[in-house]
Amino acid sequence: MSAPGVALTWLYVPGDRPAVVRKALGSGADVVIVDLEDAVAPERKEYARAATLELLTDPVTAGQTAVRVHVRVHGEDDVKALKELPGLSGIRLPKITHAASVHHVAALAPGVPLYPLLESALAIEHAYSIAGAHHEVRGIALGETDLRADLGVRDDAGLDWSRSRVVVAARAAGLDPPVMSVFPDIRDLSGLRSSCAHGRRLGLLGRAAIHPRQLPVIERAFRPTAQEVEAAEQIMEASMTEAGAQALPDGRFVDAAVVATARRTLTLAGRPA
């Protein structure tokens, strides 16, 4: 589990498998995303919605406050059915391309946190307007499988500009850094680790997973190392003893921006800043 209030691990589970969802709630993921969209076959959509309604109405599930539960909806009927559930922490909106779509859902589900997913070139072009569309938008992220197909890119590097675009859009709109999209090969933990490290360098924070075995790798990849925490603590200590820009004994330059970065590092590590 990550530092309080900081979500690094987001686990997708299919909504038509309630037993798997219940198991996911104890997986250690910071957020469990019940998927009513891509993970559910068309003929099982209604069952998935009904099962999710039952699950999130369950007093035991609703009382698991340590685990945030989001639902990735398939359409308007899902939003209307789920909007008042006590165990719901957010609605993930797939394939959003315009701010108007966000306003529409916000009107259907007032007071529910919204997380638009950008999965096309058009969505990337409108990233900032989507991120700032409504005060209930709490985060944006990419849907990289659909985006890769839409753009026709052949490898992971072809998505880097889009990733940077949503990082900038989220920051400009006052949102938390975007979460990385899923890494599809659940056996390739080394590849997952490398991909997470690359995403972290781009400014992404945390990652969605499709299997519990991916969670510890994601957690370690985005949590500050002991060396990073030590360096941040040194910066914070120096900032308290002398005002303004200064140089540490080892030559590192410290100013307000460096202090802000150090504070963020300590927050992620669960340390007082």
Summary of the structure (lengths in Angstrom):
residues: 273
radius of gyration: 19.5
end to end distance: 19.5
largest distance: 65.7
contacts: 884
relative contact order: 0.11
helix: 49%
strand: 13%
